[in-house]
Amino acid sequence: MLKLEARQCLTTAPEEYDYRWAKTLILNVATDSRGRSLRLVENEDDWHFQQQMMRYGSGLHLTIDRQSVLDEQLKYGLLKLTDSAIRIHRRSFDFSSALDWPQHRLDQLIETVEAVRAIEGINFDTSNGGLAYSLEVRGNNELFEQIVESLAEFETPVTVSN
């Protein structure tokens, strides 16, 4: 059974409809009675969630944001969960401390980043040309874990202060 959490919905809207605060968690999680694929989307906060819901509605895309509606649609066969759902794995990396590293260590980071960026089917980019990168791997959890392991040693440690 699929459980909708806060600020999550299922929609037939294409990913191009999403603003940056909306992230697809699972592709092809279900199909509707017309055979259209639905994806599970999550938003950063309540205000952006409401804005995204209006955007989906403006394009006349099927969108379900309440568990009771989802359960009813599944019960009556209007929606069907798929066996071919694709989970999207994401992780951010902060390499800001690299500016203070010796050249050989910086070269290792650059080589690792270039190797990761060369892997087909993943997205690994920085949004502002800086040293904060976002990784996105669709469906392949093993590949995602391998990439995270190869990059984790270069991350800037996060310190928590009270």
Secondary structure, DSSP 4 states (H G I P E B T S, - for coil): -----TTEEEE-S-GGG--TTEEEEEEEEEEETT--EEEEEEESSHHHHHHHHHHHHHTT--EE--HHHHHHHHHTTSEEE-S--EEEEEEEEE-GGGGGS-HHHHHHHHHHHHHHHTSTTEEEEESSSSSEEEEEEES-HHHHHHHHHHHHTTSPPP----
